Amino acid sequence: MDQTIYKILPRQIWDEAKAAGRFDGAGVDLKDGYIHFSTSAQVRETAKLHFGGQQDLVLVAVDPAPLGDALKYERSRGGALFPHLYGSLPIEAVLWEQDLPIGPDGHHLFPGAMR
């Protein structure tokens, strides 16, 4: 089972996080007090509901193991368990990043391995 978790965010915010060596959260994360992530089964719906039509996004894949007890799976949309990180994301926990362009059908195009 793929335990990788994912974060979608604007390229500029991600570039700033990489320069700082950690990601402290985007606006909604800072407001809610934790960093929102999605599982592989949830990330497409997250893109559709929260990032529809937005360009210049990046998809960041994260290894949850180094996050330890700061990562909690909590009930959210429709009762599903979503990963929430209570603390900063260290850049070292990132497995990969990839642009998340919009395709001809208006939906974001996910990396080949996730299609």
Backbone as ProteinMPNN parsed JSONL, in Angstrom:
{"seq_chain_A": "MDQTIYKILPRQIWDEAKAAGRFDGAGVDLKDGYIHFSTSAQVRETAKLHFGGQQDLVLVAVDPAPLGDALKYERSRGGALFPHLYGSLPIEAVLWEQDLPIGPDGHHLFPGAMR", "coords_chain_A": {"N_chain_A": [[0.844, -1.192, 0.0], [0.523, 2.225, -0.845], [1.921, 4.65, 1.071], [2.627, 7.219, 0.748], [2.117, 10.733, 1.065], [0.487, 13.726, -0.122], [0.887, 17.118, -1.194], [-0.584, 19.945, -2.564], [0.306, 22.986, -3.97], [0.858, 26.52, -4.662], [3.474, 27.303, -6.965], [5.267, 29.443, -6.292], [5.073, 29.633, -3.469], [6.047, 27.121, -2.784], [8.662, 27.262, -3.784], [9.708, 29.224, -2.083], [9.567, 27.844, 0.344], [11.393, 25.748, -0.11], [13.75, 27.22, -0.265], [13.908, 28.093, 2.34], [14.217, 25.709, 3.648], [12.191, 24.368, 4.849], [8.633, 23.821, 5.034], [6.134, 25.771, 6.186], [3.465, 26.032, 5.848], [0.612, 26.933, 3.818], [-1.792, 29.587, 3.242], [-4.414, 28.519, 4.112], [-3.536, 26.425, 5.697], [-2.102, 27.694, 7.733], [-4.168, 29.137, 8.876], [-5.818, 27.055, 9.823], [-4.134, 25.717, 11.566], [-2.615, 23.493, 11.06], [-0.872, 21.527, 8.566], [-2.417, 20.699, 5.628], [-2.734, 17.621, 3.992], [-3.069, 15.11, 1.409], [-4.021, 11.738, 0.663], [-2.984, 9.326, -1.846], [-5.357, 8.415, -2.928], [-7.044, 10.521, -2.465], [-6.056, 12.896, -3.564], [-6.685, 13.831, -6.174], [-9.36, 14.645, -5.99], [-9.026, 16.649, -4.103], [-7.538, 18.475, -5.627], [-9.458, 19.147, -7.545], [-11.582, 20.249, -5.975], [-10.387, 22.297, -4.43], [-8.458, 23.61, -5.92], [-9.276, 24.066, -8.482], [-8.932, 25.082, -11.807], [-6.691, 26.617, -11.232], [-3.464, 27.724, -12.077], [0.116, 27.155, -12.381], [0.843, 25.419, -10.291], [2.269, 23.067, -7.944], [2.849, 19.651, -7.297], [3.62, 17.937, -4.464], [5.261, 15.174, -3.21], [5.395, 13.314, -0.269], [7.223, 11.544, 2.193], [5.775, 9.971, 4.836], [6.969, 8.822, 7.091], [9.29, 10.147, 8.412], [7.949, 12.174, 9.698], [6.757, 11.464, 12.008], [4.991, 11.542, 15.142], [3.798, 13.978, 14.749], [2.242, 13.903, 12.55], [-1.066, 13.346, 11.886], [-3.941, 11.395, 11.25], [-7.014, 12.502, 10.453], [-10.586, 12.821, 10.67], [-12.402, 14.176, 7.997], [-13.626, 15.639, 5.097], [-16.571, 14.149, 4.207], [-16.218, 12.193, 6.146], [-13.866, 10.87, 5.682], [-10.476, 9.896, 6.4], [-7.975, 12.212, 6.636], [-4.559, 13.177, 6.145], [-2.914, 15.255, 8.433], [-0.506, 17.582, 9.289], [0.97, 18.618, 12.184], [2.969, 20.899, 12.577], [6.047, 21.97, 11.05], [6.925, 21.072, 7.687], [9.726, 19.294, 6.967], [12.045, 19.773, 4.376], [13.586, 17.612, 3.718], [11.93, 15.417, 3.946], [10.581, 15.24, 1.621], [9.835, 13.409, -1.231], [9.596, 13.726, -4.002], [8.872, 16.314, -6.424], [6.562, 17.844, -8.668], [5.406, 19.711, -11.458], [1.984, 20.717, -11.776], [0.123, 20.839, -14.176], [-2.682, 22.188, -16.078], [-4.863, 20.289, -18.004], [-6.23, 19.794, -21.372], [-8.906, 19.249, -20.885], [-9.521, 20.79, -18.758], [-8.936, 19.843, -16.256], [-6.47, 19.104, -13.739], [-3.312, 17.707, -14.65], [-1.978, 14.804, -13.576], [1.085, 13.194, -12.502], [2.459, 10.518, -14.518], [2.708, 7.997, -13.122], [0.675, 8.189, -11.317], [-1.675, 8.141, -12.653]], "CA_chain_A": [[0.0, 0.0, 0.0], [1.294, 3.459, -0.948], [1.721, 5.509, 2.228], [3.029, 8.572, 0.385], [1.093, 11.764, 1.165], [0.689, 14.736, -1.152], [0.505, 18.509, -0.961], [-0.686, 20.791, -3.754], [0.458, 24.385, -3.592], [1.418, 27.375, -5.701], [4.919, 27.178, -7.194], [6.011, 30.466, -5.561], [5.118, 29.262, -2.047], [6.932, 25.967, -2.676], [10.039, 27.73, -3.982], [10.099, 29.902, -0.84], [9.762, 26.803, 1.358], [12.66, 25.061, -0.393], [14.839, 28.137, 0.095], [13.943, 28.145, 3.807], [14.522, 24.381, 4.166], [10.998, 23.793, 5.486], [7.35, 24.396, 4.633], [5.342, 26.045, 7.389], [2.058, 26.016, 5.499], [0.006, 27.967, 2.99], [-2.8, 30.345, 3.98], [-5.416, 27.685, 4.781], [-2.839, 25.64, 6.725], [-1.805, 28.594, 8.85], [-5.462, 29.451, 9.497], [-6.35, 25.882, 10.521], [-3.206, 25.262, 12.598], [-1.905, 22.29, 10.622], [-0.686, 21.457, 7.127], [-3.32, 19.75, 4.983], [-2.203, 16.719, 2.972], [-4.019, 14.141, 0.863], [-3.471, 10.451, 0.253], [-3.06, 9.158, -3.301], [-6.762, 8.236, -3.278], [-7.768, 11.771, -2.218], [-5.408, 14.089, -4.103], [-7.382, 14.358, -7.358], [-10.541, 15.364, -5.508], [-8.51, 17.871, -3.484], [-7.203, 19.39, -6.724], [-10.706, 19.596, -8.16], [-12.381, 21.061, -5.059], [-9.701, 23.442, -3.824], [-7.492, 24.241, -6.832], [-9.842, 24.05, -9.822], [-8.589, 26.177, -12.699], [-5.474, 27.332, -10.838], [-2.244, 27.385, -12.808], [1.396, 27.307, -11.689], [0.823, 24.63, -9.054], [3.213, 21.963, -7.837], [2.436, 18.5, -6.493], [4.759, 17.508, -3.661], [5.086, 13.854, -2.605], [6.09, 13.319, 1.023], [7.343, 10.312, 2.967], [5.237, 10.29, 6.149], [7.732, 8.216, 8.188], [10.065, 11.065, 9.234], [7.104, 13.184, 10.349], [6.469, 10.944, 13.346], [3.704, 11.774, 15.808], [3.23, 15.27, 14.332], [1.289, 13.602, 11.483], [-2.26, 12.689, 12.413], [-5.009, 11.167, 10.285], [-8.228, 12.989, 11.113], [-11.794, 12.802, 9.846], [-12.67, 15.428, 7.3], [-14.611, 15.558, 4.029], [-17.322, 12.907, 4.09], [-15.785, 11.231, 7.145], [-12.591, 10.248, 5.304], [-9.303, 10.274, 7.195], [-6.986, 12.99, 5.889], [-3.332, 13.433, 6.896], [-2.674, 16.625, 8.874], [0.797, 17.714, 9.956], [1.018, 19.643, 13.217], [4.354, 21.336, 12.612], [6.608, 22.274, 9.739], [7.369, 19.969, 6.841], [11.131, 19.425, 6.578], [12.243, 19.495, 2.948], [14.211, 16.282, 3.619], [10.885, 14.389, 3.89], [9.987, 15.273, 0.286], [10.312, 12.364, -2.138], [9.693, 14.363, -5.309], [7.926, 17.385, -6.734], [6.304, 17.927, -10.101], [4.396, 20.68, -11.853], [0.633, 20.17, -11.894], [-0.519, 21.679, -15.195], [-4.079, 21.938, -16.427], [-4.983, 19.645, -19.309], [-7.234, 20.33, -22.295], [-10.255, 19.067, -20.334], [-9.701, 21.709, -17.636], [-8.517, 19.209, -15.006], [-5.022, 19.025, -13.58], [-2.673, 16.492, -15.152], [-1.127, 14.207, -12.56], [2.21, 12.416, -13.044], [2.122, 9.246, -15.126], [2.574, 6.901, -12.158], [-0.531, 8.387, -10.512], [-2.872, 8.131, -13.523]], "C_chain_A": [[0.881, 1.244, 0.0], [0.954, 4.37, 0.22], [2.096, 6.964, 1.944], [1.85, 9.523, 0.548], [1.479, 12.912, 0.232], [0.188, 16.105, -0.715], [0.489, 19.214, -2.304], [-0.553, 22.229, -3.291], [1.033, 25.201, -4.734], [2.942, 27.272, -5.759], [5.712, 28.197, -6.361], [6.144, 30.114, -4.075], [6.077, 28.085, -1.855], [8.399, 26.379, -2.843], [10.567, 28.444, -2.731], [10.379, 28.89, 0.273], [11.087, 26.078, 1.142], [13.845, 25.936, 0.005], [15.007, 28.208, 1.611], [14.32, 26.806, 4.434], [13.365, 23.718, 4.881], [9.761, 24.501, 4.947], [6.508, 24.537, 5.885], [3.845, 26.076, 7.12], [1.671, 27.165, 4.595], [-1.086, 28.641, 3.828], [-3.79, 29.502, 4.761], [-4.777, 26.86, 5.903], [-2.589, 26.497, 7.968], [-3.082, 28.944, 9.603], [-5.964, 28.282, 10.347], [-5.416, 25.328, 11.596], [-2.495, 23.957, 12.285], [-1.791, 22.325, 9.102], [-1.567, 20.34, 6.581], [-2.556, 18.925, 3.949], [-3.34, 15.846, 2.472], [-3.281, 12.837, 0.616], [-3.566, 10.368, -1.266], [-4.513, 9.004, -3.759], [-7.555, 9.539, -3.181], [-7.276, 12.961, -3.031], [-6.107, 14.663, -5.337], [-8.617, 15.157, -6.952], [-10.126, 16.673, -4.836], [-8.19, 18.911, -4.557], [-8.474, 19.988, -7.322], [-11.465, 20.568, -7.258], [-11.703, 22.355, -4.617], [-8.764, 24.196, -4.765], [-7.992, 24.288, -8.273], [-9.476, 25.298, -10.623], [-7.316, 26.93, -12.359], [-4.266, 26.801, -11.604], [-1.036, 27.564, -11.894], [1.396, 26.639, -10.313], [1.895, 23.553, -9.119], [2.6, 20.891, -6.94], [3.684, 17.998, -5.789], [4.414, 16.178, -2.999], [5.973, 13.773, -1.366], [6.076, 11.928, 1.648], [6.839, 10.622, 4.373], [6.096, 9.796, 7.321], [8.519, 9.229, 9.023], [9.232, 12.109, 9.979], [6.659, 12.757, 11.737], [5.069, 11.266, 13.848], [3.069, 13.105, 15.44], [2.21, 15.077, 13.212], [0.136, 12.805, 12.073], [-3.269, 12.534, 11.287], [-6.321, 11.484, 10.983], [-9.392, 13.014, 10.133], [-12.049, 14.188, 9.269], [-13.797, 15.182, 6.322], [-15.287, 14.187, 3.977], [-16.9, 11.825, 5.073], [-14.474, 10.537, 6.821], [-11.471, 10.743, 6.209], [-8.287, 10.969, 6.297], [-5.759, 13.203, 6.751], [-3.154, 14.931, 7.166], [-1.359, 16.658, 9.636], [0.769, 18.896, 10.908], [2.475, 20.03, 13.438], [4.805, 21.619, 11.196], [6.988, 21.0, 8.999], [8.837, 20.185, 6.5], [11.304, 19.011, 5.114], [12.845, 18.099, 2.75], [13.176, 15.165, 3.52], [10.237, 14.309, 2.503], [10.651, 14.228, -0.607], [10.532, 12.916, -3.536], [8.681, 15.491, -5.4], [7.748, 17.415, -8.24], [5.25, 19.0, -10.347], [3.06, 19.977, -12.032], [-0.147, 21.042, -12.882], [-1.989, 21.305, -15.395], [-4.12, 21.375, -17.849], [-6.08, 20.278, -20.158], [-8.662, 20.218, -21.767], [-10.524, 19.964, -19.129], [-9.323, 21.127, -16.289], [-6.99, 19.159, -14.945], [-4.502, 17.672, -14.061], [-1.693, 15.971, -14.108], [-0.008, 13.394, -13.218], [1.755, 11.037, -13.518], [1.879, 8.113, -14.16], [1.295, 7.012, -11.346], [-1.806, 8.305, -11.359], [-3.576, 6.817, -13.463]], "O_chain_A": [[1.86, 1.321, 0.742], [-0.186, 4.817, 0.344], [1.908, 7.836, 2.792], [0.717, 9.176, 0.215], [2.64, 13.054, -0.153], [-0.789, 16.232, 0.024], [1.431, 19.097, -3.089], [-1.213, 22.648, -2.34], [1.624, 24.652, -5.664], [3.609, 27.169, -4.73], [6.736, 27.838, -5.779], [7.215, 30.283, -3.493], [6.832, 28.05, -0.883], [9.27, 25.895, -2.121], [11.731, 28.285, -2.365], [11.317, 29.061, 1.051], [11.821, 25.823, 2.096], [14.83, 25.44, 0.551], [16.122, 28.365, 2.108], [14.697, 26.751, 5.605], [13.518, 22.64, 5.455], [9.834, 25.633, 4.468], [6.204, 23.553, 6.56], [3.044, 26.14, 8.053], [2.301, 28.223, 4.594], [-1.274, 28.297, 4.994], [-3.993, 29.738, 5.952], [-5.403, 26.625, 6.936], [-2.834, 26.072, 9.097], [-3.077, 29.036, 10.831], [-6.471, 28.483, 11.45], [-5.85, 24.554, 12.449], [-1.843, 23.38, 13.156], [-2.52, 23.057, 8.432], [-1.478, 19.191, 7.012], [-1.82, 19.474, 3.129], [-4.434, 15.843, 3.037], [-2.071, 12.828, 0.389], [-4.159, 11.24, -1.902], [-4.859, 9.422, -4.865], [-8.635, 9.643, -3.762], [-8.004, 13.943, -3.178], [-6.114, 15.881, -5.519], [-8.884, 16.221, -7.51], [-10.804, 17.69, -4.985], [-8.529, 20.085, -4.412], [-8.547, 21.191, -7.573], [-11.941, 21.602, -7.728], [-12.359, 23.382, -4.451], [-8.323, 25.3, -4.446], [-7.206, 24.526, -9.19], [-9.685, 26.424, -10.171], [-6.898, 27.801, -13.122], [-4.081, 25.593, -11.752], [-1.157, 28.062, -10.775], [1.871, 27.197, -9.323], [2.365, 23.179, -10.193], [1.923, 21.193, -5.957], [4.683, 17.672, -6.43], [3.401, 16.065, -2.309], [7.153, 14.12, -1.411], [5.061, 11.231, 1.635], [7.427, 11.466, 5.05], [5.961, 10.306, 8.433], [8.43, 9.184, 10.25], [9.766, 12.848, 10.805], [6.235, 13.584, 12.545], [4.1, 11.263, 13.09], [1.911, 13.345, 15.783], [1.403, 15.968, 12.945], [0.325, 11.746, 12.672], [-3.434, 13.435, 10.464], [-6.699, 10.838, 11.961], [-9.21, 13.203, 8.93], [-11.93, 15.21, 9.945], [-14.812, 14.581, 6.675], [-14.627, 13.179, 3.727], [-17.195, 10.65, 4.854], [-14.011, 9.701, 7.597], [-11.513, 11.863, 6.717], [-7.8, 10.391, 5.325], [-5.882, 13.39, 7.961], [-3.233, 15.757, 6.257], [-1.134, 15.843, 10.531], [0.569, 20.037, 10.491], [3.126, 19.551, 14.366], [4.02, 21.517, 10.253], [7.327, 19.986, 9.608], [9.172, 21.151, 5.815], [10.754, 17.997, 4.683], [12.625, 17.476, 1.711], [13.501, 14.072, 3.057], [9.435, 13.412, 2.244], [11.875, 14.177, -0.718], [11.535, 12.611, -4.181], [7.769, 15.61, -4.582], [8.654, 17.061, -8.994], [4.326, 19.177, -9.554], [3.004, 18.801, -12.392], [-0.966, 21.871, -12.485], [-2.458, 20.26, -14.945], [-3.499, 21.912, -18.766], [-6.775, 21.189, -19.709], [-9.531, 21.0, -22.153], [-11.606, 19.918, -18.543], [-9.377, 21.827, -15.278], [-6.313, 19.17, -15.973], [-5.155, 16.641, -13.903], [-0.698, 16.626, -13.797], [-0.145, 12.958, -14.362], [0.799, 10.466, -12.994], [0.941, 7.337, -14.345], [0.866, 6.029, -10.742], [-2.907, 8.393, -10.817], [-4.596, 6.632, -14.127]]}, "name": "protein", "num_of_chains": 1, "seq": "MDQTIYKILPRQIWDEAKAAGRFDGAGVDLKDGYIHFSTSAQVRETAKLHFGGQQDLVLVAVDPAPLGDALKYERSRGGALFPHLYGSLPIEAVLWEQDLPIGPDGHHLFPGAMR"}
